[in-house]
Amino acid sequence: MEAFFGFLKVAFICATAVLALIIVLLALPRSPLRDLVLKLTQRVGATVVGGGLMVPDLALPVAGEIADVAIVIFVIWYWYTFFKQLNSGGDAATQRRIASREDD
């Protein structure tokens, strides 16, 4: 039992450190890491909403199945665009901001 509480203590310390890091990142005005955290939170939120929409059963079974498949396809596409933008260095707005900083 003592080992379990030791694990909980370490997990709580790590979670607090991650939360503090996120708060610091969000406080920085023009940080690429802030943009990454923002986009990641949007993706996680869309995934949660998609999962919430899949829970209720619709009156028409066929419509429910179509909605389930459409939600899964949307969430996969949404995450695909996140990793595509992450791999290419961000979207056009982020690249313009980076270019304007280099000109300064």
C-alpha positions as CSV (number, residue, x, y, z in Angstrom):
1,M,0.0,0.0,0.0
2,E,2.9,2.3,0.8
3,A,4.3,1.8,-2.7
4,F,1.0,2.7,-4.3
5,F,0.9,6.0,-2.4
6,G,4.5,6.6,-3.4
7,F,3.5,6.1,-7.0
8,L,0.6,8.5,-6.6
9,K,2.9,11.1,-5.1
10,V,5.2,10.9,-8.1
11,A,2.3,11.0,-10.5
12,F,0.9,14.0,-8.8
13,I,4.2,15.9,-8.9
14,C,4.7,15.1,-12.6
15,A,1.1,16.2,-13.5
16,T,1.7,19.4,-11.5
17,A,5.0,20.0,-13.4
18,V,3.3,19.5,-16.8
19,L,0.4,21.8,-15.8
20,A,2.9,24.5,-14.8
21,L,4.8,24.1,-18.1
22,I,1.6,24.5,-20.0
23,I,0.6,27.6,-18.1
24,V,4.0,29.1,-18.8
25,L,3.8,28.3,-22.5
26,L,0.3,29.8,-22.7
27,A,1.6,33.0,-21.0
28,L,4.2,33.6,-23.7
29,P,2.9,35.9,-26.3
30,R,4.2,34.6,-29.6
31,S,5.5,31.1,-29.0
32,P,5.4,28.3,-31.5
33,L,4.9,25.9,-28.6
34,R,1.8,27.9,-27.6
35,D,0.4,27.3,-31.1
36,L,1.2,23.6,-30.8
37,V,-0.6,23.3,-27.5
38,L,-3.6,25.3,-28.8
39,K,-3.9,23.0,-31.9
40,L,-3.4,19.9,-29.8
41,T,-6.2,21.0,-27.4
42,Q,-8.5,21.7,-30.2
43,R,-7.9,18.2,-31.6
44,V,-8.4,16.6,-28.3
45,G,-11.6,18.6,-27.8
46,A,-13.0,17.6,-31.2
47,T,-12.2,13.9,-30.5
48,V,-14.1,14.1,-27.2
49,V,-17.1,15.8,-28.8
50,G,-17.1,13.2,-31.6
51,G,-17.1,10.5,-29.0
52,G,-19.9,12.2,-27.2
53,L,-22.0,12.4,-30.4
54,M,-21.5,8.7,-31.0
55,V,-23.1,7.7,-27.7
56,P,-26.8,8.5,-28.3
57,D,-28.6,6.1,-30.5
58,L,-30.6,7.8,-33.3
59,A,-34.2,6.7,-34.0
60,L,-33.2,5.4,-37.5
61,P,-30.5,2.7,-37.2
62,V,-29.1,3.4,-40.6
63,A,-28.7,7.1,-39.8
64,G,-26.9,6.3,-36.6
65,E,-24.5,4.0,-38.4
66,I,-23.8,6.7,-41.1
67,A,-23.2,9.3,-38.3
68,D,-20.8,6.9,-36.5
69,V,-18.8,6.4,-39.6
70,A,-18.8,10.1,-40.6
71,I,-17.6,11.1,-37.1
72,V,-14.8,8.5,-37.2
73,I,-13.7,9.7,-40.6
74,F,-13.8,13.4,-39.5
75,V,-11.7,12.7,-36.4
76,I,-9.1,10.7,-38.4
77,W,-8.9,13.5,-41.0
78,Y,-8.7,16.2,-38.3
79,W,-5.8,14.4,-36.5
80,Y,-4.1,13.7,-39.9
81,T,-4.1,17.5,-40.7
82,F,-2.6,18.1,-37.3
83,F,0.4,15.8,-38.0
84,K,0.7,17.1,-41.5
85,Q,0.9,20.7,-40.3
86,L,3.3,19.6,-37.6
87,N,5.5,17.9,-40.1
88,S,5.5,20.8,-42.6
89,G,6.2,23.5,-40.0
90,G,2.7,24.8,-39.4
91,D,-0.1,26.4,-41.3
92,A,0.3,29.5,-43.6
93,A,-0.5,31.9,-40.8
94,T,2.2,30.5,-38.5
95,Q,4.8,30.6,-41.3
96,R,3.9,34.2,-42.1
97,R,4.4,35.1,-38.4
98,I,7.8,33.3,-38.3
99,A,8.8,35.2,-41.5
100,S,7.8,38.5,-40.1
101,R,9.8,37.9,-36.9
102,E,12.9,37.1,-39.1
103,D,12.5,40.4,-40.9
104,D,12.5,42.4,-37.6
